[in-house]
Structure formats: C-alpha cells, structure tokens
C-alpha cells in the first residue's frame, strides 16, 4: 500500500509542476484502519491565490479478496475507483493516466 501512496504523490506533484504557480501541493498523513485493512490518505491541490479553494481527494486503499481497490473521493467532485489484482505491483500506466485526468478535472474546479 505504501507504493500506491508514492504513485499518488508523484502524479499530484507532476500536475502541480505542469500547472505552475496556480496551485500548491497539499497532503495529510495517512492512516490505516486495522479492522478493515483500509489505508486512507489525502493528497491534493490548494489554489495559490485562495487557500480556501482546494481539490483535496481522499484516497482509500483496501484489499478485497484478490483485488486491491482504490477509491478516490473529493467533496467537490465525483468518486473515482480503480481495481487491480493483489499480485500487481502498483497502478498500471492506464490507471495513472485515468488518475491524472481525474485530478486535472479537479484542478479545473478550483481555478
């Protein structure tokens, strides 16, 4: 699950660099609910000129049977879900592209 957090950070930081001075990177420490084996982590964007404007999705990563389920939810946007086999190390290139497009739409909501 740690590797997935690194991928979330990498995609988010690359978008901050691409957008430039319009947004800043923001993150809260992740936590793990041992009872449900769910990792939760917030990684997102804050508008540079108005810190109250955020797109700050909550990532939840859960193992369900033979799958790793990643759900991404933001208060000002739709939910986004990825499913991958447990044996797969991290997100695929297609998953990362879908996540990137989702995050770009989120940035648009705050700019």
C-alpha positions as CSV (number, residue, x, y, z in Angstrom):
1,X,0.0,0.0,0.0
2,X,2.9,2.3,0.6
3,X,3.9,2.1,-3.0
4,X,0.5,3.3,-4.1
5,X,0.8,6.4,-1.9
6,X,4.1,7.2,-3.6
7,X,2.3,6.9,-7.0
8,X,-0.5,9.2,-5.8
9,X,2.1,11.8,-4.7
10,X,4.1,11.5,-7.9
11,X,1.0,12.1,-10.2
12,X,-0.1,15.0,-8.0
13,X,3.3,16.7,-7.8
14,X,3.8,16.3,-11.6
15,X,0.5,18.2,-12.1
16,X,1.5,20.9,-9.7
17,X,4.7,21.4,-11.8
18,X,2.7,21.4,-15.1
19,X,0.1,23.9,-13.8
20,X,2.8,26.2,-12.4
21,X,2.0,28.9,-9.9
22,X,-1.7,28.3,-9.9
23,X,-1.8,25.5,-7.3
24,X,0.2,24.1,-4.5
25,X,0.6,20.5,-3.3
26,X,-1.1,19.6,-0.1
27,X,-1.1,16.3,1.9
28,X,-2.2,14.9,5.2
29,X,-0.6,11.9,6.9
30,X,-2.3,8.6,6.0
31,X,-3.8,6.2,8.4
32,X,-4.6,2.5,8.4
33,X,-7.8,1.1,9.9
34,X,-6.6,-2.3,11.1
35,X,-10.1,-3.7,11.5
36,X,-10.9,-3.1,7.8
37,X,-7.3,-3.1,6.4
38,X,-8.0,0.2,4.8
39,X,-5.4,2.9,4.2
40,X,-6.7,6.5,4.0
41,X,-4.7,9.4,2.7
42,X,-5.5,12.9,1.5
43,X,-3.3,14.3,-1.3
44,X,-4.4,17.2,-3.5
45,X,-4.2,20.8,-4.5
46,X,-4.7,24.3,-3.0
47,X,-5.3,27.3,-5.1
48,X,-2.3,29.6,-4.8
49,X,-4.3,32.8,-4.6
50,X,-7.0,31.5,-2.3
51,X,-6.0,28.8,0.2
52,X,-9.7,28.1,0.9
53,X,-10.1,26.7,-2.6
54,X,-9.0,23.1,-2.5
55,X,-9.3,19.9,-4.5
56,X,-8.3,17.5,-1.8
57,X,-9.3,14.0,-2.6
58,X,-9.4,11.2,0.0
59,X,-7.7,8.0,-1.3
60,X,-8.9,4.8,0.3
61,X,-7.0,1.6,-0.5
62,X,-8.5,-1.7,0.6
63,X,-7.7,-5.3,-0.2
64,X,-10.9,-7.1,-1.1
65,X,-10.3,-10.8,-1.8
66,X,-7.8,-11.0,-4.7
67,X,-8.1,-7.3,-5.6
68,X,-6.7,-4.0,-4.4
69,X,-9.5,-1.4,-4.6
70,X,-8.5,2.3,-4.8
71,X,-11.3,4.8,-4.3
72,X,-10.7,8.5,-4.6
73,X,-13.4,10.9,-3.4
74,X,-13.4,14.7,-3.2
75,X,-16.2,16.8,-1.6
76,X,-16.3,18.9,-4.8
77,X,-16.1,16.1,-7.3
78,X,-17.2,12.6,-8.3
79,X,-15.8,9.4,-6.9
80,X,-13.1,7.5,-8.9
81,X,-12.4,3.8,-8.5
82,X,-9.6,1.6,-9.6
83,X,-9.3,-2.2,-9.2
84,X,-6.2,-4.3,-9.6
85,X,-5.1,-7.8,-8.8
86,X,-3.3,-8.1,-5.4
87,X,-0.2,-9.5,-7.1
88,X,0.2,-6.5,-9.4
89,X,2.8,-4.0,-8.0
90,X,1.1,-0.6,-8.1
91,X,-1.0,1.1,-10.6
92,X,-0.7,0.5,-14.4
93,X,0.1,3.2,-16.9
94,X,-3.6,3.3,-17.9
95,X,-4.6,3.7,-14.2
96,X,-2.1,6.5,-13.7
97,X,-3.4,8.3,-16.9
98,X,-7.1,7.9,-15.7
99,X,-6.0,9.3,-12.3
100,X,-4.1,12.2,-13.9
101,X,-7.2,13.1,-16.0
102,X,-9.4,12.9,-12.8
103,X,-7.0,15.2,-10.9
104,X,-6.9,17.7,-13.8
105,X,-10.7,18.0,-13.8
106,X,-10.4,18.6,-10.0
107,X,-7.8,21.4,-10.6
108,X,-10.2,23.0,-13.0
109,X,-12.8,23.2,-10.3
110,X,-10.6,25.5,-8.2
111,X,-9.0,27.7,-10.8
